[in-house]
Amino acid sequence: MPHDAGRVRAYPLRNVAAADAAGAMAKYLQGKDLEARLTYDAVTNTEFVSACPAVRERVGDLLAGRGIA
């Protein structure tokens, strides 16, 4: 679990399956050497991110910038 990952942020998604978004985000974060725990709920199409505040914010910005959150 990432250090300072006490909070989980939920990102309801549209226009993409949460499983696909979580997989792509995991690859992106790994390539940037950023730590996060990503899970998703297929029924509500929501991605959950547990990470330090800066990484949670980056994930939110990336999802919003692509119009999927």
MOPAC internal coordinates of N, CA, C and O (Angstrom, degrees):
PM7 1SCF
backbone

  N    0.0000 0     0.00 0     0.00 0    0    0    0
  C    1.4589 1     0.00 0     0.00 0    1    0    0
  C    1.5255 1   107.64 1     0.00 0    2    1    0
  O    1.2310 1   120.46 1   -45.27 1    3    2    1
  N    1.3248 1   116.73 1   134.73 1    3    2    1
  C    1.4593 1   120.17 1   179.98 1    5    3    2
  C    1.5220 1   111.88 1   -61.60 1    6    5    3
  O    1.2310 1   121.31 1   -33.83 1    7    6    5
  N    1.3284 1   115.11 1   146.17 1    7    6    5
  C    1.4656 1   120.66 1   175.61 1    9    7    6
  C    1.5243 1   109.25 1   -62.10 1   10    9    7
  O    1.2310 1   119.69 1   -38.08 1   11   10    9
  N    1.3164 1   118.19 1   141.92 1   11   10    9
  C    1.4622 1   123.79 1   179.66 1   13   11   10
  C    1.5297 1   111.85 1    64.11 1   14   13   11
  O    1.2310 1   120.87 1  -146.83 1   15   14   13
  N    1.3195 1   115.94 1    33.17 1   15   14   13
  C    1.4601 1   119.98 1  -178.43 1   17   15   14
  C    1.5209 1   110.96 1  -103.85 1   18   17   15
  O    1.2310 1   120.49 1  -136.01 1   19   18   17
  N    1.3017 1   116.67 1    43.99 1   19   18   17
  C    1.4442 1   120.91 1  -176.05 1   21   19   18
  C    1.5045 1   114.82 1   -72.04 1   22   21   19
  O    1.2310 1   120.05 1   164.03 1   23   22   21
  N    1.3066 1   117.51 1   -15.97 1   23   22   21
  C    1.4598 1   119.89 1  -176.56 1   25   23   22
  C    1.5255 1   110.74 1  -120.74 1   26   25   23
  O    1.2310 1   122.34 1   -31.55 1   27   26   25
  N    1.3133 1   113.13 1   148.45 1   27   26   25
  C    1.4623 1   120.35 1   177.41 1   29   27   26
  C    1.5144 1   107.77 1  -113.79 1   30   29   27
  O    1.2310 1   120.76 1   -43.43 1   31   30   29
  N    1.3011 1   116.16 1   136.57 1   31   30   29
  C    1.4627 1   121.16 1   178.09 1   33   31   30
  C    1.5219 1   107.87 1  -112.76 1   34   33   31
  O    1.2310 1   120.91 1   -45.76 1   35   34   33
  N    1.3022 1   115.86 1   134.24 1   35   34   33
  C    1.4675 1   121.88 1   178.79 1   37   35   34
  C    1.5226 1   108.84 1  -101.28 1   38   37   35
  O    1.2310 1   120.53 1   -45.81 1   39   38   37
  N    1.3114 1   116.60 1   134.19 1   39   38   37
  C    1.4535 1   122.86 1   177.90 1   41   39   38
  C    1.5240 1   109.45 1  -122.36 1   42   41   39
  O    1.2310 1   119.78 1   -81.92 1   43   42   41
  N    1.3383 1   118.03 1    98.08 1   43   42   41
  C    1.4646 1   119.80 1   174.00 1   45   43   42
  C    1.5300 1   108.22 1   -65.19 1   46   45   43
  O    1.2310 1   120.50 1   -48.18 1   47   46   45
  N    1.3066 1   116.65 1   131.82 1   47   46   45
  C    1.4631 1   120.98 1  -174.57 1   49   47   46
  C    1.5160 1   111.99 1  -110.43 1   50   49   47
  O    1.2310 1   121.27 1   -25.80 1   51   50   49
  N    1.3168 1   115.17 1   154.20 1   51   50   49
  C    1.4636 1   121.87 1   171.93 1   53   51   50
  C    1.5268 1   106.81 1  -137.67 1   54   53   51
  O    1.2310 1   120.31 1   -25.37 1   55   54   53
  N    1.2687 1   117.01 1   154.63 1   55   54   53
  C    1.4709 1   123.78 1   177.56 1   57   55   54
  C    1.5218 1   114.58 1    70.26 1   58   57   55
  O    1.2310 1   119.81 1  -175.00 1   59   58   57
  N    1.3233 1   117.96 1     5.00 1   59   58   57
  C    1.4675 1   121.09 1   175.70 1   61   59   58
  C    1.5277 1   107.87 1  -157.94 1   62   61   59
  O    1.2310 1   120.98 1   -33.66 1   63   62   61
  N    1.3159 1   115.74 1   146.34 1   63   62   61
  C    1.4677 1   120.25 1   177.78 1   65   63   62
  C    1.5226 1   109.45 1   -73.27 1   66   65   63
  O    1.2310 1   120.48 1   -42.52 1   67   66   65
  N    1.3124 1   116.68 1   137.48 1   67   66   65
  C    1.4621 1   121.46 1  -178.75 1   69   67   66
  C    1.5263 1   111.62 1   -58.28 1   70   69   67
  O    1.2310 1   119.93 1   143.43 1   71   70   69
  N    1.3139 1   117.75 1   -36.57 1   71   70   69
  C    1.4668 1   120.63 1   178.62 1   73   71   70
  C    1.5207 1   110.91 1   -62.64 1   74   73   71
  O    1.2310 1   120.33 1   137.41 1   75   74   73
  N    1.3212 1   116.98 1   -42.59 1   75   74   73
  C    1.4615 1   120.88 1   178.41 1   77   75   74
  C    1.5235 1   111.69 1   -66.38 1   78   77   75
  O    1.2310 1   120.66 1   137.16 1   79   78   77
  N    1.3310 1   116.34 1   -42.84 1   79   78   77
  C    1.4656 1   120.84 1  -179.74 1   81   79   78
  C    1.5259 1   110.69 1   -64.49 1   82   81   79
  O    1.2310 1   120.07 1   138.15 1   83   82   81
  N    1.3271 1   117.48 1   -41.85 1   83   82   81
  C    1.4596 1   120.59 1  -179.90 1   85   83   82
  C    1.5256 1   110.86 1   -64.76 1   86   85   83
  O    1.2310 1   120.25 1   139.26 1   87   86   85
  N    1.3101 1   117.13 1   -40.74 1   87   86   85
  C    1.4628 1   120.54 1   178.49 1   89   87   86
  C    1.5183 1   112.24 1   -64.60 1   90   89   87
  O    1.2310 1   120.69 1   135.35 1   91   90   89
  N    1.3208 1   116.28 1   -44.65 1   91   90   89
  C    1.4643 1   120.34 1   179.46 1   93   91   90
  C    1.5233 1   110.63 1   -65.99 1   94   93   91
  O    1.2310 1   120.55 1   139.28 1   95   94   93
  N    1.3356 1   116.56 1   -40.72 1   95   94   93
  C    1.4605 1   119.93 1  -179.56 1   97   95   94
  C    1.5190 1   110.92 1   -66.42 1   98   97   95
  O    1.2310 1   119.97 1   141.35 1   99   98   97
  N    1.3158 1   117.66 1   -38.65 1   99   98   97
  C    1.4621 1   121.22 1   178.33 1  101   99   98
  C    1.5286 1   110.41 1   -60.80 1  102  101   99
  O    1.2310 1   120.32 1   136.44 1  103  102  101
  N    1.3187 1   116.99 1   -43.56 1  103  102  101
  C    1.4669 1   120.67 1   178.14 1  105  103  102
  C    1.5203 1   111.27 1   -64.32 1  106  105  103
  O    1.2310 1   120.55 1   138.19 1  107  106  105
  N    1.3216 1   116.55 1   -41.81 1  107  106  105
  C    1.4576 1   120.90 1   178.91 1  109  107  106
  C    1.5256 1   110.96 1   -61.39 1  110  109  107
  O    1.2310 1   120.65 1   130.20 1  111  110  109
  N    1.3312 1   116.36 1   -49.80 1  111  110  109
  C    1.4640 1   120.63 1  -178.02 1  113  111  110
  C    1.5195 1   111.45 1   -64.24 1  114  113  111
  O    1.2310 1   120.26 1   141.67 1  115  114  113
  N    1.3183 1   117.11 1   -38.33 1  115  114  113
  C    1.4576 1   120.45 1   178.30 1  117  115  114
  C    1.5266 1   110.18 1   -64.19 1  118  117  115
  O    1.2310 1   120.17 1   139.62 1  119  118  117
  N    1.3178 1   117.29 1   -40.38 1  119  118  117
  C    1.4584 1   121.50 1   178.42 1  121  119  118
  C    1.5206 1   112.97 1   -65.18 1  122  121  119
  O    1.2310 1   120.47 1   153.56 1  123  122  121
  N    1.3169 1   116.71 1   -26.44 1  123  122  121
  C    1.4731 1   122.62 1   178.87 1  125  123  122
  C    1.5298 1   111.15 1   -94.54 1  126  125  123
  O    1.2310 1   120.29 1  -177.68 1  127  126  125
  N    1.3425 1   117.06 1     2.32 1  127  126  125
  C    1.4652 1   123.50 1  -178.36 1  129  127  126
  C    1.5273 1   111.80 1    58.89 1  130  129  127
  O    1.2310 1   120.94 1  -138.73 1  131  130  129
  N    1.3312 1   115.81 1    41.27 1  131  130  129
  C    1.4581 1   122.51 1   177.71 1  133  131  130
  C    1.5210 1   108.63 1  -109.42 1  134  133  131
  O    1.2310 1   120.65 1   -39.60 1  135  134  133
  N    1.3183 1   116.36 1   140.40 1  135  134  133
  C    1.4553 1   121.03 1  -178.19 1  137  135  134
  C    1.5194 1   111.34 1   -99.48 1  138  137  135
  O    1.2310 1   121.24 1   -45.54 1  139  138  137
  N    1.3160 1   115.23 1   134.46 1  139  138  137
  C    1.4594 1   121.58 1   175.64 1  141  139  138
  C    1.5177 1   108.16 1  -161.09 1  142  141  139
  O    1.2310 1   121.40 1   -24.05 1  143  142  141
  N    1.2983 1   114.92 1   155.95 1  143  142  141
  C    1.4644 1   121.05 1   173.31 1  145  143  142
  C    1.5169 1   106.62 1  -110.91 1  146  145  143
  O    1.2310 1   120.76 1   -60.11 1  147  146  145
  N    1.3113 1   116.16 1   119.89 1  147  146  145
  C    1.4573 1   121.76 1  -176.92 1  149  147  146
  C    1.5221 1   109.49 1  -114.75 1  150  149  147
  O    1.2310 1   120.94 1   -47.66 1  151  150  149
  N    1.3042 1   115.80 1   132.34 1  151  150  149
  C    1.4573 1   122.12 1   172.71 1  153  151  150
  C    1.5244 1   106.86 1  -137.36 1  154  153  151
  O    1.2310 1   120.92 1    -8.22 1  155  154  153
  N    1.3174 1   115.84 1   171.78 1  155  154  153
  C    1.4619 1   118.94 1   179.68 1  157  155  154
  C    1.5088 1   109.92 1  -151.28 1  158  157  155
  O    1.2310 1   121.88 1   -19.17 1  159  158  157
  N    1.3232 1   114.00 1   160.83 1  159  158  157
  C    1.4574 1   121.77 1   174.43 1  161  159  158
  C    1.5200 1   106.87 1  -121.66 1  162  161  159
  O    1.2310 1   120.67 1   -67.10 1  163  162  161
  N    1.3220 1   116.33 1   112.90 1  163  162  161
  C    1.4629 1   120.84 1  -176.48 1  165  163  162
  C    1.5278 1   112.27 1   -67.89 1  166  165  163
  O    1.2310 1   119.78 1   148.61 1  167  166  165
  N    1.3148 1   118.03 1   -31.39 1  167  166  165
  C    1.4614 1   121.06 1  -177.53 1  169  167  166
  C    1.5273 1   111.02 1   -65.92 1  170  169  167
  O    1.2310 1   120.62 1   134.77 1  171  170  169
  N    1.3343 1   116.43 1   -45.23 1  171  170  169
  C    1.4682 1   119.90 1  -179.93 1  173  171  170
  C    1.5260 1   112.13 1   -93.64 1  174  173  171
  O    1.2310 1   120.37 1   176.68 1  175  174  173
  N    1.3327 1   116.89 1    -3.32 1  175  174  173
  C    1.4632 1   123.80 1  -177.89 1  177  175  174
  C    1.5345 1   110.79 1    53.04 1  178  177  175
  O    1.2310 1   121.72 1  -126.77 1  179  178  177
  N    1.3303 1   114.31 1    53.23 1  179  178  177
  C    1.4524 1   121.72 1  -177.41 1  181  179  178
  C    1.5197 1   110.14 1  -123.37 1  182  181  179
  O    1.2310 1   120.99 1   -43.37 1  183  182  181
  N    1.3327 1   115.72 1   136.63 1  183  182  181
  C    1.4597 1   121.96 1   174.79 1  185  183  182
  C    1.5271 1   107.95 1  -101.85 1  186  185  183
  O    1.2310 1   120.49 1   -43.46 1  187  186  185
  N    1.3346 1   116.67 1   136.54 1  187  186  185
  C    1.4575 1   122.67 1   179.34 1  189  187  186
  C    1.5182 1   108.62 1  -113.54 1  190  189  187
  O    1.2310 1   120.92 1   -46.58 1  191  190  189
  N    1.3274 1   115.84 1   133.42 1  191  190  189
  C    1.4557 1   121.20 1  -176.48 1  193  191  190
  C    1.5224 1   109.17 1  -125.60 1  194  193  191
  O    1.2310 1   120.96 1   -55.88 1  195  194  193
  N    1.3225 1   115.77 1   124.12 1  195  194  193
  C    1.4572 1   122.38 1   172.78 1  197  195  194
  C    1.5227 1   106.61 1  -114.88 1  198  197  195
  O    1.2310 1   120.80 1   -64.32 1  199  198  197
  N    1.3310 1   116.07 1   115.68 1  199  198  197
  C    1.4620 1   121.32 1  -177.03 1  201  199  198
  C    1.5134 1   108.54 1  -166.65 1  202  201  199
  O    1.2310 1   120.87 1    -3.59 1  203  202  201
  N    1.3103 1   115.93 1   176.41 1  203  202  201
  C    1.4604 1   119.11 1   175.41 1  205  203  202
  C    1.5341 1   108.15 1   -65.16 1  206  205  203
  O    1.2310 1   119.80 1   -21.46 1  207  206  205
  N    1.3171 1   118.00 1   158.54 1  207  206  205
  C    1.4707 1   120.69 1  -176.11 1  209  207  206
  C    1.5334 1   114.20 1   -54.24 1  210  209  207
  O    1.2310 1   120.03 1   140.95 1  211  210  209
  N    1.3142 1   117.54 1   -39.05 1  211  210  209
  C    1.4689 1   119.92 1  -178.57 1  213  211  210
  C    1.5279 1   111.63 1   -64.28 1  214  213  211
  O    1.2310 1   120.49 1   139.57 1  215  214  213
  N    1.3219 1   116.66 1   -40.43 1  215  214  213
  C    1.4707 1   120.28 1  -179.86 1  217  215  214
  C    1.5276 1   109.60 1   -71.76 1  218  217  215
  O    1.2310 1   119.84 1   138.84 1  219  218  217
  N    1.3339 1   117.92 1   -41.16 1  219  218  217
  C    1.4703 1   119.80 1   176.46 1  221  219  218
  C    1.5195 1   110.66 1   -58.20 1  222  221  219
  O    1.2310 1   120.47 1   138.21 1  223  222  221
  N    1.3237 1   116.71 1   -41.79 1  223  222  221
  C    1.4584 1   120.35 1   179.29 1  225  223  222
  C    1.5313 1   111.18 1   -65.58 1  226  225  223
  O    1.2310 1   120.48 1   139.18 1  227  226  225
  N    1.3158 1   116.68 1   -40.82 1  227  226  225
  C    1.4643 1   120.74 1   179.18 1  229  227  226
  C    1.5231 1   111.05 1   -62.63 1  230  229  227
  O    1.2310 1   120.60 1   136.83 1  231  230  229
  N    1.3332 1   116.46 1   -43.17 1  231  230  229
  C    1.4645 1   120.42 1   178.18 1  233  231  230
  C    1.5286 1   109.86 1   -61.32 1  234  233  231
  O    1.2310 1   120.46 1   133.72 1  235  234  233
  N    1.3246 1   116.72 1   -46.28 1  235  234  233
  C    1.4619 1   120.30 1   178.89 1  237  235  234
  C    1.5190 1   112.13 1   -59.73 1  238  237  235
  O    1.2310 1   120.51 1   137.06 1  239  238  237
  N    1.3256 1   116.64 1   -42.94 1  239  238  237
  C    1.4659 1   120.85 1   178.41 1  241  239  238
  C    1.5288 1   111.45 1   -62.51 1  242  241  239
  O    1.2310 1   120.71 1   137.38 1  243  242  241
  N    1.3288 1   116.25 1   -42.62 1  243  242  241
  C    1.4641 1   119.79 1   179.18 1  245  243  242
  C    1.5195 1   112.16 1   -64.64 1  246  245  243
  O    1.2310 1   120.41 1   136.16 1  247  246  245
  N    1.3234 1   116.83 1   -43.84 1  247  246  245
  C    1.4600 1   119.75 1   179.04 1  249  247  246
  C    1.5247 1   111.83 1   -66.27 1  250  249  247
  O    1.2310 1   120.35 1   136.70 1  251  250  249
  N    1.3208 1   116.94 1   -43.30 1  251  250  249
  C    1.4614 1   120.40 1   179.66 1  253  251  250
  C    1.5192 1   111.67 1   -67.12 1  254  253  251
  O    1.2310 1   120.42 1   141.95 1  255  254  253
  N    1.3134 1   116.79 1   -38.05 1  255  254  253
  C    1.4663 1   121.32 1  -179.08 1  257  255  254
  C    1.5210 1   112.66 1   -65.29 1  258  257  255
  O    1.2310 1   120.58 1   156.97 1  259  258  257
  N    1.3052 1   116.50 1   -23.03 1  259  258  257
  C    1.4668 1   120.50 1   178.93 1  261  259  258
  C    1.5210 1   111.26 1   -99.32 1  262  261  259
  O    1.2310 1   120.76 1  -174.71 1  263  262  261
  N    1.3209 1   116.15 1     5.29 1  263  262  261
  C    1.4632 1   120.63 1   176.26 1  265  263  262
  C    1.5067 1   114.60 1    67.59 1  266  265  263
  O    1.2310 1   120.78 1  -152.49 1  267  266  265
  N    1.3389 1   116.11 1    27.51 1  267  266  265
  C    1.4545 1   117.67 1  -178.66 1  269  267  266
  C    1.5256 1   112.53 1  -112.82 1  270  269  267
  O    1.2310 1   120.42 1   176.71 1  271  270  269
  N    1.3338 1   116.80 1    -3.29 1  271  270  269
  C    1.4737 1   119.55 1   176.84 1  273  271  270
  C    1.5159 1   109.16 1  -127.03 1  274  273  271
  O    1.2310 1   120.10 1   180.00 1  275  274  273

